[in-house]
Amino acid sequence: MVPSMRRKFSPWIITILPLGMGDPRTVKSTSFRMHFLVLALCGYILTQSYLASLSGILTKPRSSSEMQTLEELEESDYPLYGLQTIRLQLMESNPKLYKHFKEVSMNEYFEMFDQVIAGRKKVATHAAMTQILFINTTSIDMNFHVIPEKIGFYSISMLLPETSLILPTFDKLISIAVENGLFDYWIMQQLKEGREKNLISGVFFLLVIGLVISSLTFIGELVVGSKNVPPHQRHLKALRLRRIQ
C-alpha cells in the first residue's frame, strides 16, 4: 500500500472499522459514512424497540397485594357475586360484605367465573369446590387469587387489585382495555392477517446489507485510491526501493 493510502487507511482504522469507530481524518470517506449510517439507524431502531418493550412491562397492570381476609374484601370496592344459597349466611355473619353481594343465576354465575379467570371482570365470586380445584390444577393468570378465609364451606375467588410500576394515570385506561377485550381482539386480528411475530429480524437484515455495501465501498476506495496516486509519490517510492536494494 502506498504511503498516502497507508496514512488514510492505517491498520488501526481497518481493525476498528467493524466496531463502528474511526479516525476523524477518515470522516470524508464514503464507506465510513455508510458504515456509520447503518450502525446508527439499526442502533436507533433497536433502542426504541427496547424502550417500547420496557415501557410495556412497567405499565402492564399487575397485582399490588393479595387479599387474605374477608375484612379486606369488605373495605374494597369489589362487588361480590354468588348464588342465593349464601345470601342468608352473609346477612348474619358479614353485614358489610352483604352490601357488596349481588345474586346471580347459575348460568350467570359460571359466566362470571369465566370472565374473572380471563381477567376481563374486576369482581369477586363465591367459588364452589369444583372451581377451586380448577384454579389449583390449571395454568391461569397470576392476578387470579383465592382468599384463604371462607364463607361457609367455600372460598372467594377474585381478580386482584391492579396497579403498575410507573405511569399510574394510564393504569385505569389499560384496565378498561383489558376488561373490554380490546387486546384479545387485536391479537386475533394479527393472527388472521398472518403477520410474522418476529418483525425485528428485518433490522438485522438491514444491518448485514449495510455492512456488506459499506465494506465493498471501502474496498473500492482502496483500489481507486491506489490508482490515483500522484506521480511524484510514485517516484519517491521507486527511489526508496532502490535505496533498499
N, C-alpha and C positions, 0 to 999 in steps of 0.2 A: 504494500500500500504506500502511496506517495506521501511525503511529509504533510502536505496540505490536508489530505484526506485523513491522515493519522491524527492531526490536530482537531479536525472536525468531528470525527467518529473514533475516539480513543477506545481501547479495550474496556475501560471502565464504563464508558457510556453504553457500549454494546452489551455489557454484562447486566447493567441495571435497566435496560430497555424493557424487558418483560415485566418489571415491577412498576412501571409507570413513572419512573423517576428519570431525570435527565439533567444535563448541564445547561445553564442559562444561555450559553452560546449556541445551542442547537435548537432554540425555540423556533427559528425561522424554517426549520426543516419540515417539509410536508408530512413525512412519515411520522415524525414525533407529534405533530399536531393531530393527525388522525388517531394515533395511539392514545393520546391523552383524551381526545373527544370520546372515543369508545369507552374507555375506563370511567370517565366522568358520567356519561349517560347511563351506563349499566349500574354504576355505584349509586346514582341518584334514584333509579327505579327500585333497586333492592332496598335502599334505605327507607324510601317511602312505603314499600310493601311491609317492611319490618315494623315501622311506626304504626301503620294501619292495623296490623295484627296485634301489636301490643295494646293499642287503644281498645280493640275489641275485647281483649282479655280483661283489661282493667275496668271496662264499663259493663261487662256482662253481669246481669243480676245473679247474685248468689246468696246463700243463706247467711244471715247475720248472726243468728243464735238458734239453738234448739229449745223449744218449749218442753219442759219436763213435768209440769204440774197443770192441773185444771185451773188453778188460780191465775196463772199466766195467760191462759186462753180467755178467762173471764175479763181480764184487763185489756185484751187486744180487741181489734175491730173485726175479727174473723166471724162470719156467720156460721152457725153450726147446723148442718143438715142431718136428718135422720128419720127413722120410721116412727110410727105412732107408739111403738112399744116402750120407748124411753121417755116419752113426754111426762108421765106421772113421776118417774124417778127424778127427773130434773126439777120438777116443781117442788119436790120435798127436800132433795139433797143439795141442789145447786140453783137457788133462785136467780142469781146474777147470770149464770150461764143459760138459764131458761129464756132470758130475754133475747139471747142470740139465736135461739133454736128456731128452725123452720122445718115444718113437717113436709115430707115429700112421699110420693107413691113409690112402690117397689121399682118400677121401671126408671123413674126419675132418679132414684137413689143410686142404682148401678151406673146410670149415665153420668151422674155427678162424680162418682168414684173414678170413672174412666177419665174424666176431664181433669181431676186432681192429679192422677198419675201422669197424664200427658203434659202437666204444667200449664194448662190453659185456664185454670179456675183457682182463684185465691179464696178457698173455703176450707172448712173442716168437716169431715164426715164421720159419723158414728160407725166404725168399721166392725163387721162381724168376723168370726174366726176364719172364714174362707178367704176374706180379703187380707187378713194379717199373714196367713200362710203364703199368699201370693206375693206380698211385699217382701217377705224374708227369703223367698226362693227365686225371685226374678230380678234381673238387672234393669233398674229403672232410674229415673232422675234422682240425683243425690239430694235435691231440695225436698224430696218427699220424705215425710217423717211421721212416726207414730209416737204419741205421748204415752210414756210408760204407765201413768196413772189412768185407771179405767173408770168407766161409768157402768156399774153393774158387772156383767161378765165380759164386756167388750171395751176395746180401746178407741182412741180418737186418732184418725189418720188425717193428715193435713199437708198443705204446701207451706213451707216455712216462709217467714217474712224475708223479703228480698231487698238487697242493697247492692252497692258497688264500691270498689276501692276508691275511685275518683269520679268526678263529674256526677254528683248525686242528683243534680237537676234533670239529667237525662234518664234517670232510673225509672221514673214513672212512665215516660214515653216508651222505653224499652219493654217494660212490663205489660203495657197495653198492647204493644205489637205482638208480644208472645201470647198473651191471653186470647187475642183475636185471630191467632193462627196465621199472621202475615208471613212469618219466617218459614213456616211449613209450606205456604203457598209459593213463595219464591223458590224454595228448594225444589219443589215439584216442577215448576216452570223450567228451572235449569236442567233437570233430568229429561224433561220432554224435548227440550231443544237440542239435547245431545252435546252440550258443550263439555270440553275437557276440563277436569278439575285442576290439573297441574298446568295452569297457564303461565307460570313463572319460568317454565323451561324455554320459552321464546326469548327471554332476556339473555340466557346463556348462549343460545344460538347466535344472537346478535353480537355478543361479546367475542365469540370464536371467529365469526365472519370478519368483524372489525379488526381483530388482531392479525388475521391472515392477510387482509388487504394492506394494513399498515406495514407488516413485515415485508410483503412483496414490494411495496413502495420504497421501503428502506433499502432493499437490495438493488432496486432500480436506480436509486440515488447514488449508491456506491459505484455502480457500473458507469452511469453517465458522468459522475464526478471525476472518475479516473480518466475518462477520455477527454475531459475538458481541462486538463491540467495545462497551465501556461507553458510556452516553450522554454522560458528561462529557468523554470523549476525543473523541467526535464534535463536541461543542460547541467544544472547543479547536481542532479542525481547521477548523471553519467560521470561527472568529474569525481564524485565521491567513490563511485565503484572503481574507477581507475586507480585512485589512491590506495584503496584497499588491496587491489591486485598487485 
